[in-house]
Amino acid sequence: MKISQQIDSLIANLNALKPHLLSDSPENRERFNSVLKASIESSSPLDLKDTATYKNDKVTQVPNWVDEDYDYETSEPRKPNMREMMEALSGKSVEELYSEEMSNWRDHSKLASDLLYGVLGDKNDTRDWNAIMASDDIVSEARAETNRMHQPVIDIASEFDLNNNLIKQYPVIKSSSGEVLKSLTGETKQIQDILENFEIKNDSIPTDLEDRIIIENFDKSIFELLKNLPENQNNSLKINTNDTVEVLALKSHLSSIGNSHAELIPIEEMEKL
């Protein structure tokens, strides 16, 4: 972005933000800082080449969701960064999202984070991001690709204390290889979002799931959500219930598995916001 254009954009965004800053609240300071940070960050040059020439050379190859201030090698395609995903989901620039009083930028930020990083586990991201970003429904396509990547199943995890006494059980999502991807604990809306982001369907539930529950105070409210899961029309995933049983022996002083698998946005992605 040319410096003159950057200045004009910054002035416009600050002017749009000014009427809403009626108080020196933490949220208003956050909005103001976000607008400045996004403007400063966008001034970084793409590389030593002339940006316009570089883009024109690849205009038919570089996807239209790629921000002009971030490199994209057609020989080594990458997935979107947080800025690019938020803008693709909202149809607005990050600066616009931050400056609008009634903006739901936090929702867009959370969804972008969940789709990009919150569903990976320890697996390399093998999803087809060209197909995802070219889709008319980015969210649905990303979730479908996530399901194909993991072939997730529902299981019951167990925690033990130092004396090997069973102290806790809760439902989790596992990959077909047995890796725990997410724990299904918390508020109903939070669990529903997790199920949707992995595109969990009814054939991901072992028929003996409830039989794996031993502890008496198990929260069975999860089963109400699981009853309403959509059917898998392909029905291609065959679940071997013997293969999906895995006991997680965790000492009582360790943090819960839900925290250990929380999504982590890379620092370099946070700097783009």
N, C-alpha and C positions, 0 to 999 in steps of 0.2 A: 504494500500500500504506500503511495506517495505521501511525503510528509504533509503537504498541503491538504490532501484528502483526509489524512489521519487527524489533523487539527480540526477540520470542519466536522468530522464525525464525532470527535471528543466533545466539541462545543455543543453540538446538537444533543448528544446524550446527556450532558450535564444540565443543559437547559430543560430537557424533558424531565430530569430527575428533581430539579430544584423545587418545583411547587409541592412536591410530596414530602420534603424534608422539613416538616413543621416542628420537629423536636430533635434533640441530639441523642436519639436512642441508639442502642447497639445495632439494631436492624438497619437503621438509616445509615449509620457509619459503615456497615458492611456493604450496603448497596453502593455507596460513594466509592469506597475502596475497590470494589469489584469493577466498576466502570473504569477507574484509573488504571487498575492492573491489566485489564483486558486491552486497553488502548496501548499501554507501554509494551505489553507482550507482543502485540500484533505488529510492532515496528521492527521486529527482528527480520533480517533479510533471509530469503530462501537459501541462497548460496552466493558465490562470487559471480555467477552469471546474471545477466539482466533478466529480471523476473518475467517481464512481459514477453520477451523473446523466448525464454525457456518454456513458458506456458503455451505460447502459440505453436511451438514446435510439437507439442504433445496434446494439442487441444482435442484431438479425436481419441486420445488414449487415456488421459487422466480423468477419472470419474468426476462428475459434477459436484459431488458432495465434498471433495477435497478443498480445504481452505488454502487460498493462494499463498499464505504465509508459512505453510508447512510442506516439506519435501514429500514427494511421492514418486517412487521408482516403479515404473511399469514392469520392469523385469523382476521386481520383488514387491508385489502388492502388499499393502499393509491394511489393517483394519482401522476404522476411524478412531480419532482421539476423543476425549470427553467433549471438547468444544464442538467438533464436527458432528458428533452424535446428538448432542443437545439441540443443535440448530436443525438437524435433519428431522428430529422428532417434533420440534415445536414450529418449524417454518419461520423462525425469527432468529436474529443474531443474539449471541449471548449478551451483548450490551443492551439490546432491547429488553431482553428478559429481566436483566438486573434493574433496569431503570423504571419499568412499569409498576405502578403501585399495586395493581391487582394481579400481577404476574404470578404464575405457579412455577417459578423457576426451580424451586426446591424439588418439586415433583419430577420435573424433567431431568434434573441432576441425578436424583435417586434412580430413576428408571434407566438412564444412560449408564450409570455405574453398575447397576444390576445386570444389564444385558451384556456389557463389555467385559466385566471382571467378576461379578458376583456369582457366576454359574460355572466357573472354570475348574475349581478344585485345584489339583496339582497337575492337571493335564494341559499340554500345549493347545492353543486355540487352533483347531483344525476346521472351524466353520467357514463356509463359503461366503465371505463378506461382500464379494462382488454381487452375488445373488441377493444377499440380504439388503444391501443398500439400493439395489435396482428395483426392489419389490415395491408395489403400491402400498403394502402394509409391512413396514420395517419391523415393527414389534412382533407380529405374528411369525414372520419369516425367521427372525432371530431366535425365537423360541423353538420353532420347528428344527432349525439347525442345531440348537443346543440339545434337543432330544435325540437327534440322530447321532450326535457326537458321543453322548454318554449312555444312551439306552437305559435311562434311570429306572430304578425299582424302589419301592418302599420297604423298609425293614425296621426292626426294633433294636435300639442300642441299649446296652446295659452298663452301669457304672458300679464299681466295687470299692469298698474302703480298704484300708491297709490290712485288715484281717480277712480279706476276700469275702466279705459279706455284701450281698446285693443291696444297694441303697437307692438306686434310681433306674428307671427305664423311660424311654421316650422314642417317638418315631423319627426316622431319618430318611433322607434320600441318598441312595448309593448309585454309583455307576455300575455298568455291567461287569466291570472288573473287581468290584467290591470296595472301591474307595468311597468313603463317606463324603458327600458333597455339601449337605445342609442338614441341620436339625430342624424338625417341624415343631417348634415350640414358640410361644408368645401369643400375641393377639390374633384373632381369627383373620383379620385383613392381612396381616403380615404373612401368615401361613398360606392364605389363598394366593397372594402374590408370588410366593416361592413356587407353589405347585404350578402356577401358570407360566412362570419363567422357564421351568424345565419341561413344560408341556406334558405334565403327568396325565396319563389316561388310566382307565380302569384296569387295563391289562398289566399295569405296573404294580398291582397289589397282589402279593402272594395269597393264595386261598387260606393258608394257615397263619396269617399275620396275627390275629388275636390270640391264637394258641401260644405264641411266643412271649406273651405277657405273663410274668410270674408275680410281680410286685402288686400289692393290694390297692395302693393309692394311685395307680396309673390313671392319667387324665385321658379318658376315652372320647373326649369331644372331637378329637381329630377324625374319628370314624364317620361323623356326620358330614364332614367335608369330603371325605373319600367316597362316600356313597353317591355324591353328585358329580363325580368325575366323568368327563365325556368318554365315549367308547372309541377305541382305536379301530378305525375302519380297515386298516391293513392287517391288524392282528398278527404282525410278523414276529413280535418278540415273545419267545417262549421262556417262561420263568422256571428255573430249577430251584425249588424252595430250599433244597439242601445246600445249594451253593450260595444263597443270599444270607444265611445265618452267620453273623459274626459278632462275637462278644467283645466289647471294648472295655478292657480292664483299666479303669482310670482311678487313681488314688484320690481320696476325698479332698486333698488340698489343691488339686489341679482345677483349672477353670473348665467350664462346661464345653462340650464339643461344639456347641453353637458359636461360641466366641472364637474358638481355634480355627474355624472355617469361615470367619467373617470376610466379606469382600474387601480387598485392599486395592485402592487406586494408586498406581505408581505416582511417585512425586512429580515426575516430569509431566504427567497428565494433569495434575492439579495446577501446575504452573501455567497451563494453557487457559485457565479460567480466571 
